[in-house]
């Protein structure tokens, strides 16, 4: 699977399962391969954004392995 394919699947999952089709919040944060904790996935106008727990720092580019971890949690 390519990164674009995973992001498209993630967009569809957030739209169908998220709050107002806009974002999904995780009670238990997801730990990425570099140790960063992600607790929210939201849709912006043209991309999928990932928010870091505690600081709300926005990530828009992640590794494929990290994207699959987040998608599996959704």
C-alpha positions in Angstrom: 0.0 0.0 0.0 1.2 3.5 -0.8 1.2 6.4 1.6 -1.5 8.2 -0.5 -3.7 5.1 -0.4 -3.4 4.9 3.4 -4.2 8.7 3.7 -7.3 8.3 1.5 -8.5 5.4 3.5 -7.9 7.4 6.7 -9.9 10.4 5.3 -12.8 8.2 4.5 -12.6 6.6 8.0 -12.6 10.0 9.7 -15.4 11.3 7.6 -17.6 8.3 8.4 -16.6 7.6 12.0 -15.3 10.9 13.3 -17.0 13.7 15.2 -19.0 15.6 12.6 -16.8 14.0 10.0 -14.0 16.3 11.1 -11.7 14.6 13.7 -11.1 11.5 15.9 -9.7 11.7 19.4 -8.0 8.7 21.0 -8.2 8.3 24.8 -5.0 6.2 24.7 -2.4 8.0 22.7 -0.6 6.1 19.9 3.1 5.9 20.2 5.0 6.4 16.9 8.3 4.9 16.0 10.2 8.0 17.1 8.4 8.0 20.5 6.0 10.8 19.7 2.5 10.4 21.2 -0.5 11.2 18.9 -3.9 11.6 20.4 -6.0 13.3 17.6 -6.4 13.0 13.9 -8.2 15.7 12.1 -9.0 16.7 8.5 -7.9 20.1 7.2 -8.9 21.4 3.8 -6.4 19.4 1.8 -4.6 17.1 4.2 -4.9 14.8 7.3 -3.3 16.3 10.4 -2.0 14.5 13.4 -1.8 16.3 16.8 0.8 15.5 19.4 -0.5 14.8 22.9 0.1 17.6 25.4 1.5 20.2 23.0 -1.0 19.9 20.1 1.9 20.2 17.6 0.6 19.4 14.2 2.2 16.7 12.0 1.1 16.3 8.4 3.9 14.0 7.1 4.5 10.7 8.8 6.2 7.4 7.9 4.1 4.7 6.3 4.6 2.4 9.3 3.2 5.2 11.6 0.3 5.8 9.3 -0.7 2.2 9.4 -0.5 2.2 13.2 -2.9 5.1 13.4 -5.2 3.7 10.7 -5.5 0.4 12.5 -6.5 2.3 15.7 -9.3 4.1 13.9 
